Amino acid sequence: MMEVFLPEWAPNLHPLIIHFPIVLLVVAVFTSFVEVILAKEWIYRSRISLYILGTLSALVTVLTGRQAADSVSPPFSAEITMSKHSDMGHYTLYFFLALTLAQLLVLRYGKSNKILVRILLFIAGMGGLILLFQTGDLGAKLVYKYGVGINQ
């Protein structure tokens, strides 16, 4: 049913939404850095909102990635890369889910005004970006090296 809403050039929904979690989570980590320097309430609220939206969009992206894997026929040489991409997508989702929950706990227990807490959350976010970039690199390899999802 979802295929009715897809443009003819899109093999599935995954490539249409993949950039949302990337942008939201990168901006969330950048906002976390700004918050280390300028501890303002509006920056804190923005960061939490970005992490929540980024994590939710990562969940949708992982779910559409599962659907995408079933809808394409990758060459045999791409199978290992596809498996690694899937695994990294899950690890990235779980990491940002845990980090977002940790930030909500920090909010709940009133520790968000502590500079050390803000620094640790920023460092953790940078670690999450490493996972995010590795996942994206594997996805790009699937498309640009192996041609997965490209109409030929």
Summary of the structure (lengths in Angstrom):
residues: 152
radius of gyration: 17.4
end to end distance: 23.6
largest distance: 55.1
contacts: 439
relative contact order: 0.16
helix: 80%
strand: 0%
